Amino acid sequence: MDKIDCYVVPQTTGTGRNIFQGGSPLSASLPLLGVQLVLIVAVTRVLYFLLKPLKQPRVVSEIMGGIILGPSVLSRHAAFREVVFPARGEPVLNTVATFGLMYVIFLIGVRMDPRLVVRSGRKGVVIGLSGFLLPLAMTGAGSSGEAMATEPDVSRRSTFLFALATSLSVTSFAVLSPILSELSLLNSDLGRIAMSASMTTDGIAWIIMVVYILAEAFLVSPATSIWAFLSLAVLAAFILFVVRPVALRVIERTPPGKPVEETYVFVFLLVVLLVGFYSDVIGTNSFHGALMLGLAIPDGPPLGTALGEKIEAMVSGLILPLYYAMTGLSTDVWRMHWGRLQVVMFLAWVGKLVGVMVSSLYLEIPLRDAVSLSLFMNSKGIVEVITFNFFLTNKLIGKNTFSILICLSVAITAVSVPVAGWLYDPARRYAVYKRRTVQHLKADADLRILACVHDQSHVPGTLAVLEASNATPQTPLSLYLLQLVEIAGRSAPVFIPHKLRHSASRAGAAAASAAPPTDSDRIINAFFQYELKHPEGAVSVHPFTTISPYSSMHDEVCRLAVEKRTSATCSPAACAPPWGSASSTARCWRSRRAPSRCSSTATPGASASAPSSRARCKTNRRPPGAGAAGTRPAAAAKASRRPSRRSSSAAATTARRWPTRRAWRATRAWRWA
């Protein structure tokens, strides 16, 4: 028999009686909700701060915060439970958490890029398939027959076992992307493969979910299955043929570099509620509709960035910890009865570990990286928490089984993520055994330089350093231009190799285009003009753009430097913000943080430089032969810090490449990286 809680429905605000008159402010819903939010966020943030040195992901601290506040620790005391987390406050808390979670799922869909599976090649698909099928088979075998008969609170056993096996076999993109971002591994090779594999498993899970919904409706009646299929088709048609064209039209109407009008943003936020309501009406979960809607909206700026700015701070920073805490409040470690369920979850963990590792080794991934990848693919997060709460809400499981699932998921994630981060070293692939500095070049060798540019303020100083290379057709310069852009509105990093076109066709295309040039176009055109100023064959420019987080942007610089075998890297150490601007200092530090890190970690075995172009400083002095007036490059390409005995040809190469090097050393305006 189900337990029935009876309580008086509280008022929304206070009763008017303060604490001096014997009233209790927590007797109303709004003050109680505020106290619960403050307490939950404070506990989870403190735990995250304490566990961060142990490389624990944020989801672990947030679920553990709920467990601490729940009946496992603090709420075991009746006085604390009745005052802070009474039964009358659960409906309000649960409603707010579920409402915010719907927007979190929508934002996850906006930031996902399904094209990542295609760009990553067959590695992600093969690893995703093997990491899904093997644990599914092992979990199904381990839970068949009478294996789960000893679980006392499992009802509708076949439905639960099928859903459990599927959820334990899936590694969702929504789970893996935040973990890799916290560890600064989004740009690494392992991170790209892991995200591609997670998207593959997400696609398989979606297909299984749709088939299962239709099959369950068919068991009720064939007519019900037809109506369910038509309802899903109507939802998909509305999203594909109404919402997505409108989103593309909004992006076209927004000028480059300008934000999206708030009217459009609020319309899309209202559409999320409409789609969620329709999804509940037709029998699917509102989260599924929100995710489908998010996938239809293009990621990145301007629309994806605008939606992320409106949702991220309030919903992801405040409401999502509330949902995790609600999960912890429903977990009671003292009521757990260990049975066959632990064996099933262990089989799923081993199956995914073996499946991912074997397929990775087959694809010639090193053993250490294969083990790290398999541990990352075993991570649990928001998707598993939603699934287990769905089981509990629909009474497929009881509190005992729910507590076991949550605790084991937290334990697996708390162990897998730090070990995987310790095993994988992204800098290992950048090790070189032959130095490629400017001093080690032959006299007639092609000088390859990787120039990193964040914004237009870095262009003058970089061009001034390149002018000193004295490029000629006999001693050419190959310039690899990498524009560094901070990721916004998407989860997966993007690397864009721009196609080179003839100068005449570029000019014709620019004249024919009615759209104004973007900042990226201006930067690339400036270096193309530098190429055209020199004789044919003297300078060749190869532009690239990377869109990634600042914390892992240096990985992209290192990767490109190793692939192109560059001899020097030119990365800005400072910027030239608009003089007199109130936010100039903050903008300067923000824009120089990633490039300066690149200058110290990139180009293993090669030279590095850090130009600065603060043209308005009164103390600036232009070194001899440094280019245009008012431009102060703050560093030239330097040789390796390790002393080496140079040959006569290397010395001649250095003298030819850098004709004003002695003058630069004598000038205090130069800063050596």
Helices and strands as residue ranges (DSSP letters): G 19-21, G 25-27, H 29-51, G 52-54, H 58-69, G 74-76, H 78-84, G 87-89, H 90-111, H 115-119, H 122-142, H 157-169, H 173-182, H 189-220, H 222-238, I 239-243, H 244-253, H 262-281, H 286-296, H 303-311, I 312-319, H 320-329, G 333-335, H 341-362, H 367-376, H 382-393, H 399-423, G 426-430, G 438-440, E 447-453, G 456-458, H 459-467, E 477-486, E 494-497, H 503-512, H 519-533, E 539-548, G 550-552, H 553-564, E 568-570, H 584-601, E 607-609, H 648-657, H 661-666
